[in-house]
């Protein structure tokens, strides 16, 4: 009998780990567990994908920001073109009669709207046509000897009385003038018609031409921009109140959008709730009634 070959020892029992080691790739082949090494490469690929995703996201944000900037610039160019065309059209109407007779232009606009800038351009245009220009503004009353603007609310009636007196003098001098034409510009805020109607009555009585030229802030963002840039530091709550008290003029009123805006308001109406108001009433609304300066007090 051949000597029996020894039997091979039994295979050790297959023991699967209770929990796979973190970051280790494993596979079960032929009933046994095999480890293929740490997944450093896979983790690296994941990090790279996340990195690429962040870069793409940043690139998309930059692209969107650039598109928004270009869109904003295009909108501003359109606003500037609309403003320029409106100014040219208004001036063409005002100077349509040539260099003869007397013309009175009543400006309207809240502080910071660009009203006085347009008034200055109007005066320059008139002077280039050899017209005699008289510019009347209540603000001039508050200029001291050094040319500094020092506002005093208690003297607002005196300021408008002085403005109207200068207008009356200019209107009379224009009537007595033998040659050439004259242009009188009333450069006040005039947010309501009662504030400037006496100027129009006096002009009509004199037989002169009159125009009302409004520089309009059609929506709240434009009003806020005007409040920030107004040259006399009129408080925002006062500018807001004047904007809210604005009344539309006659249908023949000449209208110009405030620079950087449009006469066409946004499609959705602005929410006017939560606006700030001052606690004390103010006398900013001033008008002329039969030659007498009057004020209307407005509080909350």
Order of alpha helices (4+ residues) and beta strands (2+ residues): beta-beta-alpha-beta-alpha-beta-alpha-beta-alpha-beta-alpha-alpha-beta-beta-beta
